[in-house]
Amino acid sequence: MFLVSAFGDLELLKGEINEILKAWDKGDTKTMESFVSKSLQDDLRMLPIYEKLIFERNKNIASKIEGYLKTNEHYFVVVGAAHLVGKDGIIEILKKKGYLVEQL
């Protein structure tokens, strides 16, 4: 189901790639979130997939980042854009835990 959705999204992306890149460049998280959640909005059967691939992983990644923040070391963390946006994104999870998160 996820592969079928991904292939469908490829066609969609052809027409919208410039809009996605502009949103990323401007730091427009609302537009980025709308692109990330489009498949879910179009087909609620995707919810279990999003739960595993995005939301559950966001919790785990945020927990790992929190562990890094409690040390005196410097870390560089790389995640896909889908993990950063939305109310269940890593940024919001860390904010809810009391961390100051700034978009640069």
N, C-alpha and C positions, 0 to 999 in steps of 0.2 A: 504494500500500500504506500509506504514511504517513497519507494523508488518511482512508482507511477506518479505520485505527486511531484517529486523532484523533476522528473522529465517534463511534466506539465508546466512547472515553474520556469524551466529553461526557456520555453516559448514566451512566457510572460516577461521574463527578464530581458529578452532581446529588445522589446519595446520600451522598457523602463530603466535600463541600465544607467543612462545618463542622469535620470532623476535620483536614482539610488546613490550614485557617486556624488552628486551635488549635496544631497542630504548628509552624507558621511562627511564631506568636506566642511560643511557649515556646522556640523555637530547637532543637526536637527534630529533629536532622538524620537520625537513623535512620528516623523515620517519613516524613520528607520524601523520603529516598532510596527508600523502599519505594514511594511513590506515583510517583516519577519513573521507576523501573525496572519498574513493573508491566507495561507493554506488552511490554517485552523478555522478561520472565519468562514471559508468556503465549504469546509467539510469537517464537521465535529467528530467524525470517526478518527481524525488525526490527533485528538486530545491525548490518548495514551502514549502516542509516539512523542508528542511534545513534552509530556510529563517525564519520560525517560531521557530523551536527548537534550532537552533544554532545562526545564524547571528543576528536576532532581539534581542534575549536574551543577546548576547554579548554586544550589544550597551547599553542595560539596566543595565547589571552587571557593565560594565565599568563606566557608569554614577554614579552608587551607590558607587563604589570604589573611584571615584574622590571625591565624597562627604566625604568619610572617610578620604581621604588624606588632606582635608582642615581643619581637626580638629587636636587637640593636643592629641587625644586618640590613643590607639593601637587597631588594629583589626586583626583578623585572618579570611581570606576568603577562602572558599573551593569551588572549581568548578571542573567539569570533564575536562579531558585532551582535549576533543574536543573543549572546549571554549578557550583554550589558544593558539592554533596553527593557522597559516595561516594569510593571509593579512587582514582578517576580524575578527581575534581573539582578545581577550581582551588585550593581550600584545601589539599588533600593534595599536589598538585603543588608548591606553594610551600613547604610544610613539608619535603618531601623535598629541596628545594634549600637547606634550612637557614634559611628565614625563620620568624620567630615570628609565628604567625597566631592571633589571638584572636577568638572569637565574642562579639559584644556583645549 
